[in-house]
Amino acid sequence: MKSILLTSALIGACSAQLAFKPAEVAGNVSESFLDEISGMFALRNESNKGKIITCHDSDSEYMFVLNADGSYDTRVNLVNDNWRDAEEISGYTKNGTNYVVLFEFGDNAANRDKKYIFRFEEPELQSGTVDVAEWDKIAYRIPDAMTLEKGQLMGDFEGAFVDVIDNKMYLFTKRMPVNYIYSLPIQDTYVGTQTLTFEGFMNGTVAEETGGVISPANCVGAALSQDGNHALIKTYNMVFQFTRPEGRTWADVLVNDSPLVETNYVGRGNPLAQEPQGESICFANDDTGYYTVSEFRGSWQVPLFYYAVQEDLPPFEHSYSKPAEHTHHFTVTNGY
C-alpha cells in the first residue's frame, strides 16, 4: 500500500518521495530495562553499522544499544553526568565525524524552564558499558517572551532531529494542537544558556490526537534520513513523511508543505501486532527503511518493526497549503 498524498495548491520543485513496504518484525525487545524506549537513532560508524542507540525516559544514567533484531547489545554512559527525562536521541555527520545527540526535554510536570542537550562523538562499541569521557552539555530555554497555549505544558517536547544542511537542531513540541517548531544552531561550542528560535507552526495535517496514552498529544518522535532529504514525524497513531526539495530549509518545508501519511505504519493498539505506546522512530543508517518500537506499557515484550523502502515514487510537485489560522497566546514573562 503506497502512502497517500494530502494536497492543496501545487507549487515548488520536483522531488521524489519514498514508498515503504508493509511493516515486518525485525525482532523483539524483551529486556525489562528496555520497557520505556522513547527515542532511537541508527549509529553510523562503520564498526557500529546495524546498531541502534536508544534512550529510556525513566533512566537517567544509560543509553542502550540494540542490534537490528531488537536484541540488547550494550549500554553507553556519560561519565559523572546524567539527565532527566530524555525523550529523543538523534545524530549527524559533520567534517567526517559522527555525533550522537541526546535531548533531555521531556517535562510531564511542566516545572523546568531550563533543560539540556548532550552531544558527543559516536563511540566505538564494546561489550559491557561504554564510557564516554567527553561531551558537550548544552543548556537551553524556549524564547522567554513566549508562553505557549496550554501554558502549563509549555516545556514538554518529544521529537527532534539534526540537519547539517540547515546547520540546525530542530525540536518539536508534544502537547499542542499544532506542533511548535524550534531550532538551535549547530556550533562547535556553546557558552551559557541558549535560547531556542521559534521557526513556526508545523503543517496542520500533523494534528493532535485524543483518546490515546496521553490525551491530547501530538509529535512523539522524529527522524531525518542520512541524506537529509526525508523527515518522518511520528504521533502515537500515525507517521508522516515530509520531503525537502533542493534549496529549501526544513523549517520552510515543515510549516508550508502537506506531508504524506505513511499508511503502512502499524498504528496504536495492542501488542504484538501494533504499538501500545510508540514514541520512537529512526531511519536505518543506509536509508533503506525505518524502524519503530513501542514502550512496553504492561506487555512483556514488544516488536521492533522495520519498514523497508519499496521504491521512489515518481516526482511530483510539492503541495503547499497556507497554514491554518490558530489562536495562540503569548505572554511576556519576567524571566526564568
C-alpha beads as a LAMMPS data file, in Angstrom:
LAMMPS data file: protein, C-alpha beads

336 atoms
335 bonds

1 atom types
1 bond types

-500.0 500.0 xlo xhi
-500.0 500.0 ylo yhi
-500.0 500.0 zlo zhi

Masses

1 110.0

Atoms # bond

1 1 1 0.000 0.000 0.000
2 1 1 1.520 3.278 -1.028
3 1 1 1.462 6.442 1.019
4 1 1 -1.384 8.909 0.497
5 1 1 -0.580 12.461 -0.519
6 1 1 -2.606 15.178 1.178
7 1 1 -2.615 18.063 -1.293
8 1 1 -3.509 21.685 -1.669
9 1 1 -2.243 24.175 -4.259
10 1 1 0.722 22.684 -6.062
11 1 1 3.943 24.642 -6.222
12 1 1 7.643 24.096 -5.803
13 1 1 10.403 21.969 -7.236
14 1 1 10.040 18.294 -8.075
15 1 1 11.407 15.744 -5.609
16 1 1 10.936 12.021 -5.093
17 1 1 9.049 10.762 -2.075
18 1 1 9.816 7.382 -0.533
19 1 1 7.365 4.488 -0.559
20 1 1 7.710 1.899 2.190
21 1 1 6.720 -1.760 2.305
22 1 1 4.344 -3.064 4.979
23 1 1 5.869 -3.493 8.422
24 1 1 7.871 -6.584 9.185
25 1 1 9.001 -7.705 12.615
26 1 1 12.788 -7.388 12.712
27 1 1 12.828 -8.966 16.171
28 1 1 11.543 -8.434 19.680
29 1 1 12.677 -6.196 22.529
30 1 1 12.188 -8.147 25.733
31 1 1 14.650 -6.990 28.432
32 1 1 12.753 -5.380 31.305
33 1 1 15.176 -2.426 31.462
34 1 1 14.160 -1.534 27.892
35 1 1 10.488 -1.115 28.766
36 1 1 10.340 2.644 28.133
37 1 1 12.340 3.303 24.969
38 1 1 11.458 6.873 23.998
39 1 1 13.949 7.657 21.214
40 1 1 16.216 5.801 18.794
41 1 1 18.948 6.502 16.243
42 1 1 20.877 4.201 13.886
43 1 1 24.606 4.559 14.528
44 1 1 26.884 5.463 11.614
45 1 1 30.449 4.401 12.400
46 1 1 31.478 1.552 10.122
47 1 1 32.125 -0.690 13.121
48 1 1 28.696 0.144 14.574
49 1 1 26.554 -0.465 11.500
50 1 1 23.404 -2.369 12.309
51 1 1 23.352 -0.952 15.853
52 1 1 20.610 1.338 17.159
53 1 1 21.190 3.565 20.172
54 1 1 18.131 4.316 22.303
55 1 1 17.143 6.412 25.286
56 1 1 14.842 5.341 28.120
57 1 1 12.713 8.113 29.569
58 1 1 12.978 6.794 33.131
59 1 1 16.707 6.007 33.069
60 1 1 18.955 8.983 33.790
61 1 1 22.296 7.214 33.520
62 1 1 22.480 4.973 30.443
63 1 1 21.649 4.917 26.757
64 1 1 21.037 1.388 25.479
65 1 1 22.188 -0.105 22.178
66 1 1 20.115 -2.647 20.255
67 1 1 21.051 -4.929 17.410
68 1 1 18.947 -4.804 14.259
69 1 1 16.938 -7.795 15.505
70 1 1 15.921 -5.976 18.702
71 1 1 18.305 -7.876 20.969
72 1 1 20.266 -5.941 23.581
73 1 1 23.917 -5.230 22.760
74 1 1 25.494 -2.803 25.240
75 1 1 24.953 0.458 27.099
76 1 1 26.549 3.917 26.910
77 1 1 27.337 6.135 29.892
78 1 1 28.417 9.783 30.088
79 1 1 30.965 9.585 32.888
80 1 1 29.977 11.522 36.033
81 1 1 26.864 13.059 34.487
82 1 1 23.212 12.177 33.994
83 1 1 19.998 13.594 32.634
84 1 1 16.301 13.798 33.393
85 1 1 13.552 12.514 31.105
86 1 1 15.455 12.113 27.835
87 1 1 12.802 11.654 25.167
88 1 1 14.745 11.722 21.905
89 1 1 18.122 10.719 20.531
90 1 1 19.448 11.750 17.142
91 1 1 22.755 12.353 15.398
92 1 1 24.568 13.825 12.438
93 1 1 27.810 13.702 10.476
94 1 1 29.999 16.768 10.044
95 1 1 33.567 17.059 8.752
96 1 1 33.849 13.289 8.724
97 1 1 32.889 12.835 12.385
98 1 1 29.689 11.156 13.538
99 1 1 27.912 12.663 16.533
100 1 1 25.146 11.439 18.820
101 1 1 22.736 13.996 20.321
102 1 1 20.603 13.210 23.381
103 1 1 17.670 15.531 24.078
104 1 1 16.653 15.947 27.703
105 1 1 13.404 17.769 27.068
106 1 1 10.528 15.709 28.433
107 1 1 8.654 17.641 31.118
108 1 1 5.383 15.990 32.075
109 1 1 5.061 18.161 35.166
110 1 1 5.953 21.323 33.203
111 1 1 8.126 22.649 36.019
112 1 1 11.570 23.020 34.411
113 1 1 12.357 26.145 32.415
114 1 1 15.947 25.082 31.607
115 1 1 16.875 21.777 30.013
116 1 1 19.914 20.220 28.356
117 1 1 21.135 18.690 25.127
118 1 1 24.068 16.268 25.335
119 1 1 26.331 15.920 22.273
120 1 1 29.240 13.507 21.914
121 1 1 31.256 11.770 19.232
122 1 1 29.858 8.362 18.383
123 1 1 31.941 5.854 20.374
124 1 1 33.270 2.508 19.246
125 1 1 31.064 -0.057 20.938
126 1 1 32.246 -2.892 23.156
127 1 1 30.685 -5.402 25.479
128 1 1 29.642 -4.259 28.926
129 1 1 29.423 -0.491 29.419
130 1 1 30.875 2.069 27.014
131 1 1 32.080 5.088 28.997
132 1 1 32.136 8.419 27.156
133 1 1 34.607 10.804 28.802
134 1 1 33.979 13.962 26.743
135 1 1 30.734 15.582 25.648
136 1 1 29.026 18.942 25.291
137 1 1 26.227 19.748 27.732
138 1 1 24.145 22.481 26.121
139 1 1 21.745 24.367 28.385
140 1 1 18.731 25.928 26.665
141 1 1 15.347 27.559 27.142
142 1 1 12.446 28.281 24.840
143 1 1 12.102 32.001 23.986
144 1 1 11.480 33.859 27.228
145 1 1 8.783 36.097 25.743
146 1 1 6.522 33.174 24.872
147 1 1 4.159 31.133 26.980
148 1 1 2.550 28.543 24.771
149 1 1 -1.145 27.886 24.554
150 1 1 -1.996 25.492 27.414
151 1 1 0.996 27.161 29.023
152 1 1 1.308 24.643 31.829
153 1 1 2.559 22.173 29.223
154 1 1 4.913 24.589 27.506
155 1 1 8.043 22.605 28.268
156 1 1 7.059 19.160 27.016
157 1 1 8.906 18.003 23.873
158 1 1 9.454 14.504 22.472
159 1 1 10.633 14.843 18.862
160 1 1 13.816 16.268 17.335
161 1 1 16.357 15.789 14.563
162 1 1 19.619 17.410 13.469
163 1 1 20.274 18.679 9.938
164 1 1 23.748 19.711 8.771
165 1 1 22.466 21.369 5.594
166 1 1 20.450 23.900 7.600
167 1 1 23.113 23.649 10.335
168 1 1 20.360 23.356 12.955
169 1 1 18.854 21.100 15.560
170 1 1 15.061 21.083 15.205
171 1 1 12.849 20.436 18.260
172 1 1 9.082 19.779 18.228
173 1 1 6.500 20.181 20.978
174 1 1 4.246 17.311 22.036
175 1 1 1.057 18.578 23.631
176 1 1 -0.081 21.381 21.367
177 1 1 -2.954 21.397 18.825
178 1 1 -0.265 22.116 16.232
179 1 1 3.424 21.432 16.727
180 1 1 5.621 24.382 17.588
181 1 1 8.950 24.146 15.750
182 1 1 12.090 25.445 17.469
183 1 1 15.720 25.360 16.413
184 1 1 19.231 25.724 17.752
185 1 1 22.262 26.323 15.503
186 1 1 24.923 23.633 15.357
187 1 1 28.056 25.198 16.826
188 1 1 31.436 23.852 17.843
189 1 1 30.985 25.304 21.318
190 1 1 28.207 26.885 23.368
191 1 1 28.583 29.426 26.163
192 1 1 25.867 29.998 28.756
193 1 1 22.205 29.149 28.327
194 1 1 20.977 29.163 24.735
195 1 1 17.560 30.487 23.700
196 1 1 15.828 28.438 21.022
197 1 1 14.488 30.157 17.907
198 1 1 10.794 29.770 17.165
199 1 1 10.547 28.732 13.482
200 1 1 6.771 28.462 13.069
201 1 1 3.869 26.035 13.344
202 1 1 4.109 22.636 11.670
203 1 1 1.648 21.922 8.863
204 1 1 -1.715 21.281 10.498
205 1 1 -2.063 17.847 8.898
206 1 1 0.116 16.660 11.778
207 1 1 -2.627 17.233 14.308
208 1 1 -3.089 16.422 17.953
209 1 1 -4.731 13.104 18.790
210 1 1 -7.139 12.369 21.608
211 1 1 -8.061 9.181 23.402
212 1 1 -4.562 7.752 23.447
213 1 1 -1.882 7.180 26.053
214 1 1 -1.673 10.878 26.832
215 1 1 -4.602 12.893 25.532
216 1 1 -4.278 15.177 23.729
217 1 1 -0.844 14.527 22.235
218 1 1 0.966 15.417 19.028
219 1 1 4.563 14.714 17.935
220 1 1 6.229 11.964 19.998
221 1 1 9.212 11.222 17.748
222 1 1 11.051 12.398 14.641
223 1 1 13.713 11.130 12.266
224 1 1 15.812 12.527 9.420
225 1 1 17.313 10.402 6.672
226 1 1 21.087 10.384 6.448
227 1 1 20.946 12.135 3.061
228 1 1 18.901 14.918 4.693
229 1 1 16.073 14.744 2.162
230 1 1 13.327 12.977 4.116
231 1 1 11.858 13.598 7.563
232 1 1 9.434 11.396 9.470
233 1 1 7.209 12.879 12.171
234 1 1 5.515 10.392 14.481
235 1 1 2.437 10.702 16.664
236 1 1 1.109 7.825 18.761
237 1 1 -1.107 6.634 15.922
238 1 1 0.416 7.950 12.687
239 1 1 3.649 8.585 10.789
240 1 1 4.002 11.490 8.340
241 1 1 6.681 11.913 5.669
242 1 1 7.986 15.308 4.562
243 1 1 10.443 15.675 1.671
244 1 1 12.716 18.671 1.197
245 1 1 13.347 19.998 -2.318
246 1 1 16.790 21.375 -3.039
247 1 1 17.316 24.917 -1.818
248 1 1 14.673 24.939 0.925
249 1 1 15.056 24.696 4.692
250 1 1 13.337 22.172 6.906
251 1 1 11.585 24.978 8.761
252 1 1 10.041 26.110 5.466
253 1 1 9.028 22.589 4.429
254 1 1 7.561 21.553 7.785
255 1 1 5.488 24.727 8.011
256 1 1 4.292 25.031 4.430
257 1 1 4.152 21.570 2.817
258 1 1 1.499 18.901 3.298
259 1 1 3.050 15.540 4.246
260 1 1 2.402 12.014 3.106
261 1 1 0.568 9.795 5.560
262 1 1 2.535 6.574 5.950
263 1 1 -0.366 4.125 5.711
264 1 1 1.846 1.102 6.370
265 1 1 2.689 2.230 9.895
266 1 1 1.129 -0.304 12.296
267 1 1 -0.504 2.358 14.489
268 1 1 -1.503 2.419 18.108
269 1 1 -3.023 -0.758 19.531
270 1 1 -2.378 -3.966 21.390
271 1 1 0.944 -5.740 21.089
272 1 1 2.272 -7.656 19.346
273 1 1 0.597 -6.532 16.115
274 1 1 0.662 -2.809 16.906
275 1 1 2.337 -0.377 19.317
276 1 1 0.670 0.328 22.674
277 1 1 2.806 3.448 23.255
278 1 1 5.123 4.008 20.311
279 1 1 7.366 7.040 20.799
280 1 1 10.471 6.041 18.806
281 1 1 11.347 6.186 15.127
282 1 1 14.577 6.277 13.109
283 1 1 15.867 5.653 9.616
284 1 1 18.229 2.750 9.020
285 1 1 21.776 4.042 8.735
286 1 1 21.783 3.430 4.982
287 1 1 18.327 4.985 4.425
288 1 1 16.914 1.654 3.168
289 1 1 13.971 1.819 5.565
290 1 1 12.919 2.954 9.004
291 1 1 12.283 1.403 12.431
292 1 1 9.687 1.973 15.133
293 1 1 9.404 0.471 18.606
294 1 1 6.993 0.981 21.492
295 1 1 7.235 1.257 25.219
296 1 1 6.031 -1.973 26.846
297 1 1 3.013 -0.475 28.624
298 1 1 2.225 -3.673 30.512
299 1 1 3.442 -6.100 27.856
300 1 1 6.370 -8.450 28.470
301 1 1 7.934 -7.624 25.106
302 1 1 7.321 -5.512 22.007
303 1 1 8.302 -5.929 18.348
304 1 1 10.967 -3.863 16.642
305 1 1 9.136 -3.028 13.406
306 1 1 11.007 -2.372 10.153
307 1 1 9.534 -0.666 7.084
308 1 1 11.770 -1.224 4.049
309 1 1 11.949 1.272 1.183
310 1 1 9.968 -0.123 -1.715
311 1 1 10.793 2.394 -4.401
312 1 1 10.939 6.079 -5.126
313 1 1 7.565 7.407 -6.138
314 1 1 7.541 9.427 -9.363
315 1 1 8.484 13.081 -8.839
316 1 1 5.578 15.329 -8.012
317 1 1 5.020 18.986 -7.362
318 1 1 5.207 19.594 -3.625
319 1 1 1.884 20.502 -2.119
320 1 1 1.673 23.770 -0.300
321 1 1 -1.096 24.878 1.973
322 1 1 -1.308 28.156 3.764
323 1 1 -1.081 27.359 7.474
324 1 1 -4.461 27.333 9.165
325 1 1 -5.302 30.247 11.365
326 1 1 -4.775 29.306 15.000
327 1 1 -5.262 31.340 18.114
328 1 1 -2.043 31.247 20.124
329 1 1 -1.484 33.045 23.366
330 1 1 1.801 34.792 24.010
331 1 1 2.572 36.191 27.422
332 1 1 5.557 38.293 28.322
333 1 1 7.219 36.729 31.310
334 1 1 9.548 38.106 33.937
335 1 1 12.301 35.698 33.052
336 1 1 13.056 32.198 34.309

Bonds

1 1 1 2
2 1 2 3
3 1 3 4
4 1 4 5
5 1 5 6
6 1 6 7
7 1 7 8
8 1 8 9
9 1 9 10
10 1 10 11
11 1 11 12
12 1 12 13
13 1 13 14
14 1 14 15
15 1 15 16
16 1 16 17
17 1 17 18
18 1 18 19
19 1 19 20
20 1 20 21
21 1 21 22
22 1 22 23
23 1 23 24
24 1 24 25
25 1 25 26
26 1 26 27
27 1 27 28
28 1 28 29
29 1 29 30
30 1 30 31
31 1 31 32
32 1 32 33
33 1 33 34
34 1 34 35
35 1 35 36
36 1 36 37
37 1 37 38
38 1 38 39
39 1 39 40
40 1 40 41
41 1 41 42
42 1 42 43
43 1 43 44
44 1 44 45
45 1 45 46
46 1 46 47
47 1 47 48
48 1 48 49
49 1 49 50
50 1 50 51
51 1 51 52
52 1 52 53
53 1 53 54
54 1 54 55
55 1 55 56
56 1 56 57
57 1 57 58
58 1 58 59
59 1 59 60
60 1 60 61
61 1 61 62
62 1 62 63
63 1 63 64
64 1 64 65
65 1 65 66
66 1 66 67
67 1 67 68
68 1 68 69
69 1 69 70
70 1 70 71
71 1 71 72
72 1 72 73
73 1 73 74
74 1 74 75
75 1 75 76
76 1 76 77
77 1 77 78
78 1 78 79
79 1 79 80
80 1 80 81
81 1 81 82
82 1 82 83
83 1 83 84
84 1 84 85
85 1 85 86
86 1 86 87
87 1 87 88
88 1 88 89
89 1 89 90
90 1 90 91
91 1 91 92
92 1 92 93
93 1 93 94
94 1 94 95
95 1 95 96
96 1 96 97
97 1 97 98
98 1 98 99
99 1 99 100
100 1 100 101
101 1 101 102
102 1 102 103
103 1 103 104
104 1 104 105
105 1 105 106
106 1 106 107
107 1 107 108
108 1 108 109
109 1 109 110
110 1 110 111
111 1 111 112
112 1 112 113
113 1 113 114
114 1 114 115
115 1 115 116
116 1 116 117
117 1 117 118
118 1 118 119
119 1 119 120
120 1 120 121
121 1 121 122
122 1 122 123
123 1 123 124
124 1 124 125
125 1 125 126
126 1 126 127
127 1 127 128
128 1 128 129
129 1 129 130
130 1 130 131
131 1 131 132
132 1 132 133
133 1 133 134
134 1 134 135
135 1 135 136
136 1 136 137
137 1 137 138
138 1 138 139
139 1 139 140
140 1 140 141
141 1 141 142
142 1 142 143
143 1 143 144
144 1 144 145
145 1 145 146
146 1 146 147
147 1 147 148
148 1 148 149
149 1 149 150
150 1 150 151
151 1 151 152
152 1 152 153
153 1 153 154
154 1 154 155
155 1 155 156
156 1 156 157
157 1 157 158
158 1 158 159
159 1 159 160
160 1 160 161
161 1 161 162
162 1 162 163
163 1 163 164
164 1 164 165
165 1 165 166
166 1 166 167
167 1 167 168
168 1 168 169
169 1 169 170
170 1 170 171
171 1 171 172
172 1 172 173
173 1 173 174
174 1 174 175
175 1 175 176
176 1 176 177
177 1 177 178
178 1 178 179
179 1 179 180
180 1 180 181
181 1 181 182
182 1 182 183
183 1 183 184
184 1 184 185
185 1 185 186
186 1 186 187
187 1 187 188
188 1 188 189
189 1 189 190
190 1 190 191
191 1 191 192
192 1 192 193
193 1 193 194
194 1 194 195
195 1 195 196
196 1 196 197
197 1 197 198
198 1 198 199
199 1 199 200
200 1 200 201
201 1 201 202
202 1 202 203
203 1 203 204
204 1 204 205
205 1 205 206
206 1 206 207
207 1 207 208
208 1 208 209
209 1 209 210
210 1 210 211
211 1 211 212
212 1 212 213
213 1 213 214
214 1 214 215
215 1 215 216
216 1 216 217
217 1 217 218
218 1 218 219
219 1 219 220
220 1 220 221
221 1 221 222
222 1 222 223
223 1 223 224
224 1 224 225
225 1 225 226
226 1 226 227
227 1 227 228
228 1 228 229
229 1 229 230
230 1 230 231
231 1 231 232
232 1 232 233
233 1 233 234
234 1 234 235
235 1 235 236
236 1 236 237
237 1 237 238
238 1 238 239
239 1 239 240
240 1 240 241
241 1 241 242
242 1 242 243
243 1 243 244
244 1 244 245
245 1 245 246
246 1 246 247
247 1 247 248
248 1 248 249
249 1 249 250
250 1 250 251
251 1 251 252
252 1 252 253
253 1 253 254
254 1 254 255
255 1 255 256
256 1 256 257
257 1 257 258
258 1 258 259
259 1 259 260
260 1 260 261
261 1 261 262
262 1 262 263
263 1 263 264
264 1 264 265
265 1 265 266
266 1 266 267
267 1 267 268
268 1 268 269
269 1 269 270
270 1 270 271
271 1 271 272
272 1 272 273
273 1 273 274
274 1 274 275
275 1 275 276
276 1 276 277
277 1 277 278
278 1 278 279
279 1 279 280
280 1 280 281
281 1 281 282
282 1 282 283
283 1 283 284
284 1 284 285
285 1 285 286
286 1 286 287
287 1 287 288
288 1 288 289
289 1 289 290
290 1 290 291
291 1 291 292
292 1 292 293
293 1 293 294
294 1 294 295
295 1 295 296
296 1 296 297
297 1 297 298
298 1 298 299
299 1 299 300
300 1 300 301
301 1 301 302
302 1 302 303
303 1 303 304
304 1 304 305
305 1 305 306
306 1 306 307
307 1 307 308
308 1 308 309
309 1 309 310
310 1 310 311
311 1 311 312
312 1 312 313
313 1 313 314
314 1 314 315
315 1 315 316
316 1 316 317
317 1 317 318
318 1 318 319
319 1 319 320
320 1 320 321
321 1 321 322
322 1 322 323
323 1 323 324
324 1 324 325
325 1 325 326
326 1 326 327
327 1 327 328
328 1 328 329
329 1 329 330
330 1 330 331
331 1 331 332
332 1 332 333
333 1 333 334
334 1 334 335
335 1 335 336
